[in-house]
């Protein structure tokens, strides 16, 4: 099945679509802030198999490429897309641009278009076989630094909360954001939207879900499918989407945060009229807790010193009580398996300059949860658009009780199904 990259093509909505499940593998945990989880995705024709992160913290698609020189693009994943060998590759713009990776620095890229081939796991009776998505993608030609060197994957596929571009200049701070300078041709990165438009994902099941198994080193990312093992769970929270207060980063998945504490020390308190709103984000491309420098610096010092529980309040139960997560040291203290800090156990809290009023976290927490990102799909005869609704988090079955509040009803997304 070939999925077109042009979002103005005819819409093929399939309300009976069973969705798409893709296997995840785990690389070594490295202290660079990036998730160790990736999927094998084919790029080009014939397909070149590379490691990709499905990344809810970015709004573009990129791949390490043969544009790289011998002294650039060194990374642990250690593979690159050789575009010269792909018969389906075409250039969109050969002007070199800079893509912002926040504190990691920037990546020099050129823009091309080619096929991404996904090999789905069977969901039910029918194995749909490989699915090919035609998309624009950034071909990296240069990046450097220890954080890139410790990257377990070769590229990233963005699954942002919204595909709407901010009207502000992207020369301002952007967290794994789109190019910081204008291009002669517009780029199109609509991975999830394309799956809906071509009938792979049903508009009635507009979900992206992550579930990993640390012990076995594998997992799944599912598009348009819910894990029915969680249909009766009362150990969950719904985190309604609200755009982050920095417009150039509004594509990340964020929800209002009520409080954040380490032991008895409250680092973020109940919001009031005089204080700015704090936000919480689940970023599948990240690993650590990151964000507001003052909060993260103090959290690192306190957790490294005394190993007390971290308590986060956000969302509401169906009894209108604050939702609560309690995260022990056994979760946030992580053994570093490769890289410069190999062999150390390090508390996973790190500041990010420019991300004030934000607590963001990836695999360190998500490995202990079943996480669902919910969209609303709006279809017309000529096009599809998507809107973010929010994030759902469930305690993993037979796992630690990270979510300590309970609900009286099952989650709405399972009631609808």
C-alpha positions as CSV (number, residue, x, y, z in Angstrom):
1,X,0.0,0.0,0.0
2,X,1.5,3.4,-1.0
3,X,0.3,6.4,0.9
4,X,0.6,9.8,-0.9
5,X,2.4,12.7,0.7
6,X,0.2,15.4,-0.7
7,X,-2.4,16.3,1.9
8,X,-4.8,17.8,-0.7
9,X,-5.4,14.4,-2.4
10,X,-8.7,12.6,-2.2
11,X,-9.5,11.2,1.2
12,X,-10.0,7.5,1.6
13,X,-11.6,7.1,5.1
14,X,-12.0,3.6,6.4
15,X,-14.1,3.4,9.6
16,X,-13.4,-0.3,9.8
17,X,-9.6,0.0,9.7
18,X,-8.0,-2.1,12.5
19,X,-5.0,0.2,12.8
20,X,-1.3,-0.3,12.6
21,X,1.1,-1.8,15.2
22,X,4.9,-1.5,14.8
23,X,7.5,-3.2,16.9
24,X,9.9,-1.2,19.1
25,X,13.4,-2.3,20.1
26,X,15.6,-0.9,22.8
27,X,19.1,0.3,22.5
28,X,21.5,0.9,25.4
29,X,20.4,3.6,27.8
30,X,22.7,6.6,27.4
31,X,22.8,9.8,29.5
32,X,22.0,12.1,26.5
33,X,18.3,12.7,27.2
34,X,17.1,10.7,24.1
35,X,14.9,7.7,24.3
36,X,16.6,4.3,23.7
37,X,13.5,3.0,21.8
38,X,13.3,2.8,18.1
39,X,11.6,1.0,15.2
40,X,13.1,-0.4,12.0
41,X,11.8,1.6,9.0
42,X,12.7,1.2,5.4
43,X,13.7,4.4,3.5
44,X,13.7,4.6,-0.3
45,X,13.5,2.1,-3.1
46,X,14.8,-0.5,-2.6
47,X,14.2,0.1,1.1
48,X,17.2,0.7,3.3
49,X,16.4,-0.4,6.8
50,X,17.3,2.2,9.5
51,X,16.4,2.9,13.1
52,X,13.8,5.6,13.7
53,X,12.2,7.1,16.8
54,X,8.5,7.8,16.7
55,X,8.9,11.2,18.3
56,X,6.0,13.1,19.9
57,X,8.5,15.9,20.7
58,X,9.2,17.0,17.2
59,X,7.3,18.3,14.1
60,X,9.4,17.0,11.2
61,X,10.9,13.8,9.8
62,X,14.7,13.5,9.5
63,X,17.3,10.9,8.7
64,X,21.1,10.7,8.8
65,X,22.2,10.6,5.2
66,X,25.1,10.1,2.8
67,X,25.4,13.9,2.7
68,X,27.4,13.6,5.9
69,X,31.2,13.9,5.8
70,X,33.6,11.6,7.5
71,X,33.9,14.0,10.4
72,X,30.2,14.7,10.9
73,X,27.1,12.8,11.9
74,X,28.8,10.3,14.3
75,X,26.1,8.6,16.3
76,X,25.6,5.2,18.1
77,X,23.0,4.0,15.6
78,X,25.8,4.2,13.0
79,X,23.7,4.0,9.8
80,X,22.7,6.4,7.1
81,X,20.3,6.7,4.2
82,X,22.2,6.6,0.9
83,X,19.9,8.6,-1.2
84,X,21.8,8.0,-4.4
85,X,20.8,4.3,-4.3
86,X,17.0,5.0,-4.1
87,X,15.1,5.1,-7.4
88,X,12.2,6.9,-5.7
89,X,14.2,9.7,-4.2
90,X,13.7,13.3,-5.4
91,X,14.9,16.7,-4.1
92,X,12.5,19.2,-2.7
93,X,15.1,21.9,-1.8
94,X,18.9,21.5,-2.0
95,X,19.5,24.7,0.0
96,X,21.2,23.8,3.3
97,X,19.1,24.7,6.3
98,X,19.5,24.6,10.0
99,X,17.1,22.6,12.2
100,X,17.0,23.3,15.9
101,X,17.6,20.5,18.3
102,X,17.4,22.7,21.4
103,X,20.3,22.2,23.9
104,X,21.8,19.5,21.6
105,X,22.6,22.2,19.0
106,X,21.5,22.3,15.4
107,X,21.6,20.0,12.4
108,X,22.4,21.0,8.9
109,X,20.0,19.5,6.4
110,X,18.7,19.5,2.8
111,X,15.2,18.6,2.0
112,X,14.2,15.6,-0.1
113,X,11.2,13.3,-0.6
114,X,11.0,9.5,-0.6
115,X,9.1,6.5,0.7
116,X,9.1,5.3,4.3
117,X,8.2,1.6,4.5
118,X,6.6,0.3,7.6
119,X,6.4,-3.4,8.5
120,X,3.3,-3.7,10.7
121,X,2.6,-6.4,13.3
122,X,-0.7,-8.2,12.6
123,X,-3.7,-6.7,14.5
124,X,-6.3,-9.5,14.4
125,X,-7.1,-11.6,11.4
126,X,-5.5,-9.8,8.5
127,X,-1.8,-8.9,8.0
128,X,-1.9,-5.8,5.9
129,X,1.7,-6.3,4.8
130,X,4.2,-3.4,4.3
131,X,2.8,0.1,4.1
132,X,4.7,2.8,2.2
133,X,4.3,6.5,3.1
134,X,5.6,9.1,0.6
135,X,6.9,12.1,2.6
136,X,9.3,15.0,2.7
137,X,12.2,14.4,4.9
138,X,15.3,16.3,6.1
139,X,18.6,14.6,5.0
140,X,21.1,15.4,7.7
141,X,24.5,16.5,6.4
142,X,26.1,17.6,9.6
143,X,25.7,17.4,13.3
144,X,28.1,16.9,16.2
145,X,28.4,16.7,19.9
146,X,28.4,14.0,22.6
147,X,24.6,13.9,22.8
148,X,24.3,13.1,19.1
149,X,27.2,10.6,19.4
150,X,25.2,8.7,22.0
151,X,22.0,8.6,19.9
152,X,20.7,5.0,19.5
153,X,18.7,5.8,16.3
154,X,19.4,7.0,12.8
155,X,16.4,9.4,12.4
156,X,13.1,10.6,13.8
157,X,9.5,10.6,12.7
158,X,7.6,13.5,14.3
159,X,4.1,13.0,15.7
160,X,3.4,16.5,16.9
161,X,0.2,17.6,18.7
162,X,-0.6,19.9,15.9
163,X,0.7,20.4,12.3
164,X,-0.1,24.1,12.3
165,X,3.0,26.2,12.1
166,X,3.4,29.1,14.5
167,X,3.3,32.6,13.0
168,X,6.3,33.6,15.1
169,X,9.8,33.3,13.7
170,X,11.4,29.9,14.2
171,X,14.7,31.7,14.8
172,X,13.4,31.9,18.4
173,X,14.0,28.9,20.6
174,X,12.5,25.7,19.3
175,X,12.6,22.3,21.0
176,X,13.4,19.8,18.2
177,X,11.5,22.2,15.9
178,X,11.2,22.8,12.2
179,X,13.8,24.7,10.2
180,X,15.0,28.1,11.6
181,X,15.1,29.7,8.1
182,X,12.6,30.0,5.2
183,X,12.9,27.6,2.3
184,X,12.0,28.1,-1.3
185,X,9.6,25.1,-1.2
186,X,7.2,24.3,1.7
187,X,7.8,21.0,3.5
188,X,5.1,18.6,4.4
189,X,5.4,16.3,7.5
190,X,2.0,14.7,8.2
191,X,2.8,11.1,9.2
192,X,-0.3,10.3,11.3
193,X,-2.6,12.4,9.2
194,X,-1.5,10.4,6.1
195,X,-2.4,7.1,7.8
196,X,-5.9,8.4,8.4
197,X,-6.3,9.9,4.9
198,X,-5.5,6.5,3.2
199,X,-7.7,4.4,5.5
200,X,-5.0,2.7,7.5
201,X,-6.2,4.4,10.7
202,X,-10.0,4.9,11.3
203,X,-11.2,8.4,12.1
204,X,-13.2,6.7,14.9
205,X,-10.0,5.5,16.6
206,X,-7.6,8.5,16.3
207,X,-4.9,7.3,18.8
208,X,-1.2,6.8,19.0
209,X,-0.2,4.5,21.8
210,X,3.1,3.4,23.3
211,X,3.7,0.3,25.5
212,X,7.2,-1.0,26.2
213,X,8.7,-3.9,28.2
214,X,12.0,-3.1,29.9
215,X,12.8,-6.6,30.9
216,X,12.4,-8.0,27.4
217,X,13.7,-4.9,25.6
218,X,10.8,-4.7,23.2
219,X,7.5,-2.9,22.8
220,X,4.9,-1.5,20.3
221,X,3.8,1.8,19.0
222,X,0.2,1.5,17.7
223,X,-1.7,3.9,15.4
224,X,-5.5,3.7,15.4
225,X,-5.7,0.8,17.9
226,X,-6.2,0.5,21.7
227,X,-4.8,-2.3,23.9
228,X,-8.0,-3.9,25.2
229,X,-6.1,-5.2,28.2
230,X,-6.6,-1.7,29.7
231,X,-10.4,-1.5,28.9
232,X,-11.4,-2.1,32.6
233,X,-8.6,-0.2,34.2
234,X,-9.5,2.5,36.8
235,X,-5.8,3.4,37.3
236,X,-5.5,6.1,34.7
237,X,-5.5,9.9,34.1
238,X,-6.6,12.0,31.2
239,X,-4.4,15.0,30.6
240,X,-6.2,17.6,28.4
241,X,-4.1,19.2,25.8
242,X,-3.4,22.9,26.2
243,X,-0.8,24.6,24.0
244,X,2.5,25.5,25.7
245,X,3.0,29.2,26.4
246,X,6.0,29.5,24.0
247,X,4.4,29.6,20.6
248,X,7.4,28.2,18.7
249,X,7.1,25.0,20.8
250,X,3.3,24.7,20.7
251,X,3.5,21.5,18.7
252,X,4.7,19.4,21.7
253,X,2.1,17.5,23.7
254,X,1.4,19.6,26.9
255,X,-1.2,19.7,29.7
256,X,-1.5,22.0,32.7
257,X,0.6,20.9,35.7
258,X,-0.8,21.5,39.2
259,X,2.2,20.7,41.5
260,X,5.7,19.1,41.5
261,X,7.4,18.0,44.7
262,X,10.5,16.1,45.8
263,X,9.8,14.6,49.2
264,X,8.3,17.4,51.3
265,X,9.8,20.1,49.1
266,X,7.3,21.6,46.7
267,X,9.1,23.0,43.7
268,X,5.9,23.9,41.8
269,X,2.8,24.8,43.8
270,X,-0.9,25.3,43.1
271,X,-1.2,27.9,40.3
272,X,-2.8,31.2,41.1
273,X,-3.5,34.5,39.3
274,X,-0.1,35.9,40.1
275,X,1.9,32.9,38.8
276,X,2.3,31.6,35.3
277,X,0.9,28.2,34.3
278,X,3.2,25.3,34.4
279,X,2.9,22.5,31.8
280,X,3.6,18.8,31.7
281,X,4.6,17.0,28.5
282,X,5.1,13.3,27.6
283,X,7.8,13.2,24.8
284,X,8.3,9.7,23.3
285,X,11.6,10.8,21.8
286,X,13.1,11.8,25.1
287,X,14.2,9.8,28.2
288,X,14.9,12.1,31.1
289,X,12.8,14.6,33.1
290,X,13.7,18.0,31.4
291,X,12.5,21.5,31.4
292,X,12.4,24.6,33.6
293,X,16.1,25.1,34.7
294,X,15.4,26.2,38.3
295,X,13.0,23.3,38.9
296,X,15.1,20.6,37.2
297,X,18.4,21.8,38.8
298,X,16.8,21.6,42.3
299,X,15.1,18.3,41.5
300,X,18.4,16.8,40.5
301,X,20.2,18.0,43.6
302,X,17.4,16.8,45.9
303,X,16.9,13.4,44.2
304,X,20.7,12.8,44.0
305,X,21.1,13.6,47.7
306,X,18.3,11.8,49.4
307,X,16.4,9.6,46.8
308,X,13.0,10.7,48.0
309,X,9.8,10.2,46.0
310,X,8.8,12.7,43.3
311,X,5.1,13.6,43.4
312,X,3.4,15.2,40.4
313,X,-0.2,16.4,40.5
314,X,-2.0,17.0,37.2
315,X,-5.3,16.2,35.5
316,X,-8.5,15.3,37.4
317,X,-10.2,12.1,38.5
318,X,-13.9,11.7,37.6
319,X,-14.5,12.6,41.3
320,X,-12.9,16.0,40.5
321,X,-9.8,15.3,42.6
322,X,-6.3,16.2,41.5
323,X,-4.6,13.3,39.7
324,X,-1.4,12.2,41.4
325,X,1.7,10.4,40.3
326,X,4.4,9.2,42.7
327,X,7.7,8.3,41.2
328,X,10.3,6.5,43.4
329,X,14.1,6.5,43.0
330,X,13.9,3.1,41.5
331,X,12.4,4.8,38.4
332,X,14.3,8.0,38.1
333,X,17.7,6.6,39.1
334,X,18.9,4.9,36.0
335,X,22.0,2.8,35.2
336,X,23.9,4.2,32.2
337,X,24.7,1.4,29.8
338,X,26.8,3.1,27.2
339,X,28.4,6.5,26.5
340,X,30.6,8.8,28.6
341,X,28.8,8.0,31.9
342,X,28.7,4.2,31.3
343,X,28.5,2.3,34.6
344,X,27.1,5.1,36.6
345,X,23.6,5.4,38.2
346,X,22.4,8.9,37.6
347,X,19.2,10.7,38.7
348,X,17.4,11.7,35.4
349,X,16.6,15.3,35.9
350,X,18.2,17.9,33.5
351,X,17.6,21.6,32.9
352,X,16.7,22.9,29.4
353,X,17.4,26.6,28.9
354,X,14.5,28.3,27.2
355,X,11.8,25.9,28.4
356,X,10.6,27.8,31.4
357,X,7.5,26.6,33.2
358,X,7.7,23.1,31.7
359,X,8.2,19.6,33.1
360,X,8.8,17.2,30.2
361,X,9.6,13.5,30.4
362,X,10.0,10.5,28.1
363,X,10.9,6.9,28.5
364,X,12.1,7.1,32.1
365,X,8.4,7.5,33.1
366,X,6.7,6.1,30.0
367,X,8.3,2.7,30.4
368,X,6.1,2.3,33.5
369,X,2.9,3.5,31.8
370,X,0.6,2.7,28.9
371,X,0.4,6.0,27.1
372,X,-2.2,7.1,24.5
373,X,-2.2,10.3,22.5
374,X,-5.7,11.3,21.4
375,X,-6.6,13.4,18.3
376,X,-9.8,14.5,16.8
377,X,-10.1,13.8,13.1
378,X,-11.9,16.3,10.9
379,X,-12.6,15.0,7.4
380,X,-14.2,16.7,4.3
381,X,-14.5,15.4,0.7
382,X,-11.1,16.9,-0.1
383,X,-8.9,16.8,3.0
384,X,-8.3,15.7,6.5
385,X,-7.2,17.7,9.5
386,X,-6.2,16.7,13.0
387,X,-6.6,18.4,16.4
388,X,-5.1,17.3,19.7
389,X,-7.4,16.3,22.4
390,X,-5.0,15.1,25.1
391,X,-2.9,12.3,26.6
392,X,-4.1,9.2,28.5
393,X,-1.8,7.4,30.9
394,X,-2.5,4.0,32.6
395,X,-0.5,2.1,35.2
396,X,1.0,-0.9,33.4
397,X,-0.6,-4.2,34.3
398,X,1.4,-5.9,37.1
399,X,3.7,-2.9,37.3
400,X,4.4,-0.3,40.0
401,X,1.5,1.9,41.0
402,X,2.9,5.2,39.6
403,X,-0.6,6.7,39.3
404,X,-1.9,6.6,42.9
405,X,-5.4,8.1,42.3
406,X,-8.2,5.9,40.9
407,X,-11.3,6.5,38.8
408,X,-14.8,5.3,39.4
409,X,-15.4,4.7,35.6
410,X,-13.3,3.2,32.8
411,X,-11.6,5.5,30.5
412,X,-13.8,7.3,27.9
413,X,-11.7,6.1,25.0
414,X,-12.7,2.5,25.9
415,X,-16.3,3.4,26.5
416,X,-16.5,4.8,23.0
417,X,-15.2,1.6,21.6
